[in-house]
Amino acid sequence: MRSKTLLGLSALAVVAAACAPNASQSALEPAGPYAQEPHNLFVFVFWVAAAIFVLVEGMLLVFAIRYRHRKDRTRIPAQVHGNTRLEVAWTILPTLILAGVAVPTVATIWDLAAEPEGDVLEVNVLGHQWWWEFDYPEQGIVTANELHIPTGRPVFLTLCAAGFGYGEEDPSAPGPPAPSDCQPGPPEGLPPAGIGASVVHSFWVPELAGTQDVVPGQTNHLTIQADEPGVYEGQCKEFCGLSHAYMKHVVVAHTPEDFDRWVADQQADAAVPEPGTDAVAGAAIFVNQCTQCHAIEGLQDENGEPVAGNNGGPNLTHLMSRECFRGCTLPLNDGNLRAWLEDPREIEAGSFMPDYGLSPEELDQMVAFLNTLE
Ligand code: CUA
């Protein structure tokens, strides 16, 4: 019996450890108006529920003690069964309380679902297995794993599940396609261009907003906003396959000036590697092996012709401006990049990127090339 209790307690300790406060992923610490509003509602409903709990449980205790069985008790207490007044009272009271909770709840839902007005930044968010792609249609930027936003400005997200229907624009055109809306399936006459099956994901940055599901064939929206510059961690919240647990991302909020600088940096083409360096050899490998999936703006082949990347994999134009990769769960450094290129599936279960069997020398060249992508 005792060992069972101990076992139960240690299991509880393990479960409770998972709830350890994580300052950067807590919905209880809202960092913007679209997280503050649901938080306010939560606090209101919490206190209403807490008051009812204390009242009901308190009365239960009082009655249980006051009218408990005693040896010398001879008569039973007055019976209230069928008392119309009481029946009406305890039907109407909960109805009023629930209605009182419903009004602010419905108002908040409508409020959060409304498309923001005024100076809004629009970003298309594509859920891939297992990383997020962020397209800025107005700025012509495509990035992965890191969503950069300006502070104090609503960011209206259009969420789609990538896979089918992605890359529907002319694949020979330079530059990545920037879908303005989600596609219900592969465009007519074209095979599914996307890499990775189209599955359900859920976008969640606890400090900035509630969650929004990303459903194949459906266009969903979510508005986020950050009050202060900082890094806010996000997590895919819907099981989406083998590496779902590794599908994280970050939202990096900048001051408006810093954001403009980031946009200008991202809009620039990738640097062309210096002739005669390892990076040039790496670029040649990239042109041969990687452009089926990965795009790099400004990439040229050995004749100086622009190379169009097809997409489906993360856009790598400014890879080195990012802190992380592999669903933002690995710090971006030479060691991790090399290990990834050596065998992606060793690092990410079910990865859609195959092992290209690169030699140690080729791995060095690839890492050298990727390092030029600032
Ligand atoms: Cu994407 Cu879980």
Residues whose N, C-alpha, C, O or C-beta is under 5 A from the ligand:
A	BS01	CUA	H128 V200 H201 S202 C236 K237 E238 F239 C240 H244 M247
